[in-house]
Amino acid sequence: MNTPLVVAHRGASGYRPEQTRSAYELAARMGADLLELDVVPTKDHVLLARHENNLAGTTDIATRPEFADRRATKVVDGQVQEGWFTEDLTLTEVKRLRAVERLPQLRPDSARHDGLEEILTVEEVFDLREQLAGELGRPIGLYPEIKHSAYFARLGLPAEPALTDLLRRFDQDRPDGDVLLHAFEPSSLVTLHHDLGVRARSSLLMFSGGTPGDAGPGDPDYAWWSGPQGMARVRRLGISGVSPDLTMVISIGPGGAMGEDTGLVAAAHAQGLYVHPYTFRAENQWLFTEFRSSEDPAAHGDLVGMVSAFLDVGIDAVNTDHPDLGVRAVRGHTR
């Protein structure tokens, strides 16, 4: 059996502001196999590596008076949001911003790096991947996540064609390449594989209790997509895997304790799909109770132990904000 991959979720985002150069460099040096990034477009249709199109929580834009008039309220995939949005800014304007820690109360050490780094384009992350692979002498991959695909398509800013161009320019549009793709919206992956002919591997992200942002009346929710019919459909669409949230793999028991294996991994493997669940984080706030070190939500608990429980179930990747701990768990695990 293949050794599970370690995916650095937005880089080493437990230690540095997410999706910055330093977060990706640190993750690669910690041993991560794949560097995960989110994909959103600017007003002039340049792809950025940002968690959301709302820049309020991950940049210093709120402190910059020249952008005060760009503050807006929007509905994105059914959620009302207030802030500053990538689709209202050009790349030149975005490059004037600096990254900040998204969870400063939980990650004060990371917040000390606020304001030091610019916002990366997806192309710059592709370039950085090649640089780090050469420097470290080993394969390092990327894992772009297409955000709010249907929303941006309605604005005339679809991410898929521009991302396809990058895949081909960097010779990564192939099933044996170093770049995997994922998205919460099935139509985004259909566009990639069927309309644009992308051959790189991909997975469908799933959220417990949720519904895809591209779903219309009567369309299936993630409970259906994660069931036998849904996963058979995933495979028929040419998608290689599924990326469920952690509780879809091991349920939450009473009081936040670890529950039972849901059977999702075995069912996905029976369809020939890999399973890359998200997101493992070291802070107590994110752990099952038996792996917490204290009542302090920001203190680190036993992430290695929790990851090991998921490895026992047979997951194929560890998607984590703390890639050093993911590497330690994978190396120390025996099936």
C-alpha positions as CSV (number, residue, x, y, z in Angstrom):
1,M,0.0,0.0,0.0
2,N,1.2,3.5,-0.8
3,T,2.4,5.7,2.0
4,P,-0.2,8.4,2.8
5,L,0.6,11.9,1.5
6,V,1.0,14.9,3.7
7,V,-0.8,17.9,2.4
8,A,0.2,21.3,3.8
9,H,-3.1,23.1,4.1
10,R,-2.5,26.6,2.8
11,G,1.2,25.9,3.6
12,A,2.4,25.6,7.1
13,S,-0.5,27.7,8.1
14,G,-0.3,26.7,11.8
15,Y,3.0,28.6,12.0
16,R,2.8,31.4,9.4
17,P,0.0,33.5,7.8
18,E,-1.6,31.2,5.3
19,Q,-0.8,31.0,1.6
20,T,2.4,33.2,1.9
21,R,5.8,32.4,0.5
22,S,7.2,31.7,4.0
23,A,4.2,29.3,4.8
24,Y,4.9,27.3,1.7
25,E,8.7,27.3,2.1
26,L,8.4,26.1,5.7
27,A,5.9,23.4,4.8
28,A,8.2,22.0,2.1
29,R,11.2,21.9,4.4
30,M,9.0,20.1,7.0
31,G,8.5,17.3,4.5
32,A,5.1,18.0,3.0
33,D,4.3,16.2,-0.2
34,L,1.7,18.7,-1.5
35,L,1.2,22.4,-0.9
36,E,-2.5,23.3,-0.8
37,L,-3.8,26.6,-2.1
38,D,-7.1,28.3,-2.8
39,V,-7.9,29.9,-6.1
40,V,-9.8,33.1,-6.6
41,P,-9.7,35.7,-9.4
42,T,-9.0,39.4,-9.4
43,K,-11.0,42.0,-11.3
44,D,-8.6,41.7,-14.2
45,H,-8.9,37.9,-14.1
46,V,-5.5,37.0,-12.5
47,L,-5.7,34.0,-10.1
48,L,-4.7,34.6,-6.5
49,A,-3.8,32.2,-3.8
50,R,-6.3,33.3,-1.1
51,H,-8.6,31.4,1.2
52,E,-11.6,33.5,0.1
53,N,-12.5,36.3,-2.3
54,N,-13.2,38.4,0.8
55,L,-9.9,39.8,1.8
56,A,-11.0,41.2,5.2
57,G,-9.6,38.4,7.3
58,T,-6.3,37.5,5.6
59,T,-4.9,40.9,4.5
60,D,-4.4,44.3,6.0
61,I,-6.9,46.0,3.6
62,A,-9.1,47.3,6.4
63,T,-6.2,49.5,7.6
64,R,-5.6,51.1,4.2
65,P,-7.7,54.2,3.7
66,E,-7.2,54.2,-0.1
67,F,-9.5,51.1,-0.2
68,A,-12.2,52.3,2.1
69,D,-14.6,53.0,-0.7
70,R,-14.3,49.4,-1.9
71,R,-16.0,47.9,1.2
72,A,-19.1,46.1,0.1
73,T,-21.7,43.6,1.2
74,K,-22.3,40.6,-1.0
75,V,-24.0,37.3,-1.0
76,V,-21.4,34.5,-1.9
77,D,-22.8,31.0,-2.1
78,G,-25.8,32.0,0.0
79,Q,-23.7,33.7,2.7
80,V,-24.0,37.4,3.4
81,Q,-20.5,38.8,3.7
82,E,-19.1,42.3,4.3
83,G,-15.6,43.2,3.3
84,W,-13.3,43.8,0.4
85,F,-13.5,41.3,-2.5
86,T,-10.9,40.2,-5.0
87,E,-13.3,40.6,-7.9
88,D,-13.3,44.4,-7.2
89,L,-9.5,44.8,-7.2
90,T,-6.9,44.6,-9.9
91,L,-3.7,42.6,-9.4
92,T,-1.8,45.9,-9.1
93,E,-4.0,46.9,-6.2
94,V,-3.9,43.5,-4.5
95,K,-0.1,43.6,-4.6
96,R,-0.1,46.7,-2.4
97,L,-1.7,44.6,0.4
98,R,0.1,42.4,2.9
99,A,-1.0,39.1,4.5
100,V,-2.1,38.7,8.1
101,E,-2.9,35.7,10.3
102,R,-6.6,34.7,9.9
103,L,-6.8,33.2,13.5
104,P,-4.7,35.6,15.6
105,Q,-6.2,34.6,18.9
106,L,-5.4,30.9,18.3
107,R,-2.1,31.6,16.6
108,P,-0.3,34.6,18.1
109,D,3.1,33.4,17.0
110,S,2.0,33.4,13.4
111,A,0.4,36.8,13.8
112,R,3.8,38.2,14.6
113,H,4.5,37.8,10.9
114,D,1.6,40.0,9.9
115,G,2.3,42.7,7.3
116,L,5.5,41.2,6.1
117,E,4.5,39.4,2.9
118,E,2.6,40.2,-0.3
119,I,-0.3,38.3,-1.7
120,L,0.8,35.5,-4.1
121,T,-0.7,34.8,-7.5
122,V,-1.3,31.1,-8.3
123,E,1.4,31.4,-11.0
124,E,3.9,32.5,-8.4
125,V,3.0,29.4,-6.3
126,F,3.6,27.2,-9.4
127,D,7.0,28.8,-9.8
128,L,7.8,28.4,-6.1
129,R,6.9,24.7,-6.3
130,E,9.4,24.1,-9.0
131,Q,12.1,26.1,-7.1
132,L,11.5,24.2,-3.9
133,A,11.5,20.8,-5.6
134,G,14.8,21.6,-7.2
135,E,16.3,23.0,-4.0
136,L,15.2,20.0,-1.8
137,G,15.8,17.4,-4.5
138,R,12.4,15.6,-4.2
139,P,9.0,15.9,-5.7
140,I,6.8,18.6,-4.2
141,G,3.2,18.9,-5.5
142,L,0.5,21.5,-5.5
143,Y,-3.2,21.0,-4.5
144,P,-5.2,24.0,-5.9
145,E,-8.8,24.4,-4.6
146,I,-11.2,26.3,-6.9
147,K,-13.3,28.5,-4.7
148,H,-16.9,29.7,-5.5
149,S,-16.7,28.4,-9.1
150,A,-20.4,29.1,-10.1
151,Y,-20.3,32.6,-8.4
152,F,-17.2,33.7,-10.4
153,A,-18.6,32.2,-13.6
154,R,-21.6,34.4,-13.2
155,L,-19.3,37.4,-12.9
156,G,-17.5,36.5,-16.1
157,L,-14.4,35.5,-14.1
158,P,-14.3,31.7,-14.3
159,A,-11.2,30.2,-12.7
160,E,-11.1,26.9,-14.6
161,P,-9.7,28.1,-18.0
162,A,-7.0,30.2,-16.4
163,L,-6.0,27.3,-14.1
164,T,-6.0,25.0,-17.1
165,D,-3.6,27.3,-18.9
166,L,-1.2,27.2,-15.9
167,L,-1.4,23.4,-15.7
168,R,-0.3,23.1,-19.4
169,R,2.3,25.9,-19.3
170,F,4.0,24.1,-16.3
171,D,3.6,20.6,-17.9
172,Q,1.2,19.5,-15.1
173,D,-1.9,18.5,-17.1
174,R,-1.3,14.8,-16.7
175,P,-2.5,12.1,-14.3
176,D,1.0,11.4,-13.2
177,G,1.9,15.0,-12.6
178,D,2.7,16.8,-9.3
179,V,-0.5,18.9,-9.3
180,L,-3.9,17.6,-8.0
181,L,-7.1,19.7,-8.1
182,H,-10.1,19.8,-5.8
183,A,-13.4,21.8,-5.5
184,F,-16.6,21.7,-3.5
185,E,-18.7,22.2,-6.6
186,P,-19.1,19.1,-8.9
187,S,-19.7,21.4,-11.9
188,S,-16.3,22.9,-11.5
189,L,-14.6,19.5,-11.9
190,V,-16.9,18.6,-14.8
191,T,-15.8,21.8,-16.5
192,L,-12.2,21.0,-16.0
193,H,-12.3,17.4,-17.2
194,H,-15.1,17.4,-19.7
195,D,-15.2,20.9,-21.2
196,L,-11.5,21.7,-20.9
197,G,-10.0,18.2,-21.2
198,V,-7.9,18.4,-18.1
199,R,-6.2,15.1,-17.3
200,A,-4.7,16.0,-13.9
201,R,-6.2,14.1,-11.0
202,S,-8.9,15.8,-8.9
203,S,-11.2,15.2,-5.9
204,L,-14.6,16.4,-4.8
205,L,-14.5,18.2,-1.5
206,M,-17.5,17.5,0.8
207,F,-18.9,19.0,3.9
208,S,-20.9,17.2,6.5
209,G,-24.5,18.4,6.4
210,G,-23.8,20.7,3.4
211,T,-24.9,21.2,-0.2
212,P,-22.6,22.2,-3.1
213,G,-22.7,25.9,-4.0
214,D,-23.6,25.1,-7.5
215,A,-26.6,23.0,-6.5
216,G,-30.1,24.0,-7.8
217,P,-33.5,22.9,-6.5
218,G,-33.6,19.1,-6.2
219,D,-29.9,18.7,-6.8
220,P,-28.1,16.3,-4.4
221,D,-26.4,17.3,-1.2
222,Y,-23.1,16.0,0.1
223,A,-24.7,13.2,2.0
224,W,-25.8,11.8,-1.4
225,W,-22.4,12.5,-3.0
226,S,-20.7,10.6,-0.2
227,G,-23.0,7.6,-0.5
228,P,-22.7,4.6,-2.9
229,Q,-24.6,6.3,-5.8
230,G,-22.8,9.6,-5.4
231,M,-19.3,8.0,-5.3
232,A,-20.1,5.9,-8.3
233,R,-21.1,9.1,-10.0
234,V,-17.8,10.8,-8.9
235,R,-15.9,7.9,-10.6
236,R,-17.9,8.1,-13.8
237,L,-17.2,11.8,-14.1
238,G,-13.5,11.1,-14.2
239,I,-12.8,12.4,-10.7
240,S,-10.1,10.5,-8.9
241,G,-11.0,10.9,-5.2
242,V,-13.1,12.5,-2.5
243,S,-12.0,15.0,0.2
244,P,-14.6,14.8,3.0
245,D,-14.4,16.7,6.2
246,L,-13.0,14.7,9.1
247,T,-16.3,13.9,10.7
248,M,-17.5,12.2,7.6
249,V,-14.7,9.7,8.1
250,I,-14.8,9.3,11.9
251,S,-18.0,10.6,13.5
252,I,-18.1,12.9,16.5
253,G,-19.3,11.0,19.6
254,P,-20.9,12.4,22.8
255,G,-19.2,15.6,24.1
256,G,-16.9,15.9,21.1
257,A,-15.2,12.5,21.7
258,M,-14.1,10.4,18.8
259,G,-16.9,8.3,17.4
260,E,-17.1,5.4,14.9
261,D,-15.6,4.8,11.5
262,T,-18.4,5.8,9.1
263,G,-17.3,3.4,6.4
264,L,-16.7,6.2,3.9
265,V,-13.1,5.3,3.3
266,A,-13.8,1.6,2.5
267,A,-16.7,2.6,0.3
268,A,-14.6,5.1,-1.7
269,H,-11.8,2.6,-2.0
270,A,-14.3,0.1,-3.4
271,Q,-15.0,2.6,-6.2
272,G,-11.3,3.1,-6.8
273,L,-11.3,6.5,-5.3
274,Y,-8.7,8.0,-2.9
275,V,-9.7,9.7,0.3
276,H,-8.0,13.0,1.3
277,P,-10.0,14.3,4.3
278,Y,-9.5,17.8,5.8
279,T,-8.3,19.5,8.0
280,F,-6.1,18.3,10.8
281,R,-5.1,21.1,13.2
282,A,-3.0,20.8,16.4
283,E,-5.0,23.3,18.6
284,N,-7.3,21.7,21.2
285,Q,-10.3,23.5,19.6
286,W,-10.1,21.3,16.6
287,L,-9.4,17.9,18.3
288,F,-11.6,15.1,19.5
289,T,-11.7,15.4,23.3
290,E,-9.5,12.5,24.0
291,F,-6.6,14.1,22.1
292,R,-6.9,17.5,23.9
293,S,-4.2,18.6,26.3
294,S,-6.3,21.0,28.3
295,E,-9.3,23.3,28.3
296,D,-7.2,26.0,26.5
297,P,-8.5,26.1,22.9
298,A,-5.3,27.5,21.6
299,A,-2.9,25.0,23.3
300,H,-1.7,22.1,21.2
301,G,-3.0,18.6,21.9
302,D,-2.0,15.2,20.5
303,L,-2.5,15.8,16.8
304,V,-0.2,12.9,16.0
305,G,-2.4,10.5,18.0
306,M,-5.6,11.8,16.3
307,V,-4.0,11.5,12.8
308,S,-3.0,8.0,13.6
309,A,-6.6,7.0,14.3
310,F,-7.5,8.2,10.8
311,L,-4.6,6.4,9.3
312,D,-5.9,3.2,10.9
313,V,-9.1,3.7,8.9
314,G,-7.1,3.9,5.7
315,I,-7.1,7.5,4.6
316,D,-4.7,8.3,1.7
317,A,-3.6,11.8,2.7
318,V,-3.2,13.9,5.8
319,N,-4.4,17.5,5.1
320,T,-3.0,19.6,7.9
321,D,-2.1,23.1,9.0
322,H,0.9,21.5,10.9
323,P,2.8,19.5,8.2
324,D,5.6,18.6,10.6
325,L,3.2,16.8,12.8
326,G,1.5,15.2,9.8
327,V,4.9,13.9,8.6
328,R,5.6,12.6,12.1
329,A,2.3,10.7,12.3
330,V,2.7,9.1,8.8
331,R,6.3,8.0,9.5
332,G,5.4,6.6,12.8
333,H,2.3,4.8,11.7
334,T,2.1,1.1,10.9
335,R,-0.9,-0.6,9.5
